[in-house]
């Protein structure tokens, strides 16, 4: 178990990177705490697997260092780093039995026989594979095979970290939930530092203490699931987390209100004037609501309404810009005169995609003059 | 439950393939069966002989000799070519420009007509003018494949290894290339040694192609004719007379049609049997 430090770490798959775009991973400095579960979340090609392979030692970074508990590991092999990794597709040794698969990393490390047997028996129980211990691993189902891959990491009690590279991709949906629960349980029990790569936000948000959102080779935000939902630091986080993602509307800032295509929107705080940069207003569909005739609101036109079960998603248009509104169950949508209101405390202002800190917060909100 | 009427038209669709198989396999094979059960003295005159030719063949020391030499030859080249092929495949680069260079080099011997292979080695191994033969003698070995049985065997085996190891290499290489990187990465993380990687990842993943390689090499070497015929003509003496060469001698040289036909049938059944035994033995492991 170890604290992991990334020190000016960057990686390019080109031998002589010149431009920023040549880097699969742009320079980053982070400190990841011992014993926590981190999820690396991002779209395909954002650099999350690259980062994972650098941490595990399968890939040497082009620049920067990686430290475990302050010790420089940059040039060390995966074995010396003492980490375990579970891959996207289950890796099992076909010709071995389930039990032999689990003891393989211990046999390779010269652990004595009695200890091996003890740990393997225990691991088989933990993974609920005891009844299949002496079967050939080849004939098992995908999720059982993935459990074996995981078990091969966990039998080594002293691993510094366990890394997961989209481990549930090939698992049936109903087994995904079970395996994820198992992972959480194992994390609580053994307290390993876990790093979990995924492009599935549900997986990331349910598994991790902290979610690391990556976009185009950069970490755009590290935060708890709540933080990512409530206060995305980057428009990408807003858009990527949530279903549907955050509404991002180009706007002009006027202190305590913003103008979206001619419509004033009251903000929860005062912002300084910004010129010469792209300013956008972000509001989650959960915090937009249709208002009745007696209230003030922004006029919209409805394009479609999709019923997704728990609620409906109205796709509307505010001026030129599309906007998603989540309509809770039981709430009617009026036949005409559609207007919406934003929860002003939940509005974020983004300058060139990064969240802008307000000058000062205000209490209450009145209509702009 | 209604009984579906049997559609006899389906037979028409099977007809073309039946015809082809009949022409290229069943009719020739049955002709040989006919010959093996009858004696003939002039065209169109046949006498039924029952199993006489089979008894003759099975009890003849000449057949035993050829059969023994055949199994010895096949055994030797399988023992050399399969491990050597795997070793070469393991040593070949996995990516980069050298891959195609290696593949082309490997494919070259396979592209040469068999009789040309025989002719090449015939000259290459001549003790007075051939590079190999002259070289060996120059190094102090008394080597003359036209006179010494051991030298003849050495040359025939070496020629076959040169000619056919590539096939095993290419098949094994294809098997190796299909192993995903994650397996090697996982093995690294599990702290596996290079031997463990070979034993538990590469060998199991190559198993299927190696079965194919083994079967192909068994059948081809068991039926070998052209190369040794051109190289040594079965000699010196009978020392490199394998089954095919013996068969051709009996059928064409001596015009013993009955004996030759009985030999052919036995030969065919043996090849079939050994292939079946190999195949079932190796596939059994997969099912359990």
Interface residues (C-beta under 8 A of the other chain):
Chain A: X56 X58 X77 X78 X79 X83 X84 X85 X87 X88 X89 X91 X93 X94 X95 X96 X104 X105 X108 X109 X136 X149 X152 X153
Chain B: X180 X182 X183 X185 X186 X188 X189 X190 X191 X192 X193 X196 X200 X201 X204 X205 X288
